[in-house]
């Protein structure tokens, strides 16, 4: 469909609700939902390097980067992708942009945000969460994510929208409206 986004990246800090939202959106948009962390784990498993996300993120950085690149290459060969990823990851020494701009050029980048207290509550409810933040560190991460995604978008010619995640259905409808408005204006590459 001309003007319809081929690749949509939904980015946000862990616990903001990206995965739930992407599952809903992928049905509404008929896009293939790709959770980037799960795809990286699949690559790591194929290579016999890791069987869990914890093991994956414990690998040496050069191995993680190789896995990250292979996952990006796979996504770059697909059409109609809804990509769920952090966009900016915190490491022990600082932040790393995790949107693989060398391989993937999203037509649309949605930065998903929520109140830091709500994110912390989601993380507490999810026993698999390994990140520990307070409202101040979450705000910093969210602000740096915004900056990083706007820089990436400027380099790639992508559209960026910031969306507050209140409820998954309501947020999915809001994103669908953003896509429709961009199509109507003829500003999507797809």
Secondary structure by P-SEA (a helix, b strand, c coil): ccccccbbbbbbcccccaaaaaaaaaaaacbbbbaaaaaaaaaaaaacccccaaaaaaccaaaaaaaaaaaaaaaaaccccccccccccccccccccccccccccccbbbbccccaaaaaaaaaacccccccccaaaaaaaaaaaaaaaaaaaaacbbbbbbbbbccaaaaaaaaaaaaaaaaaaccccc
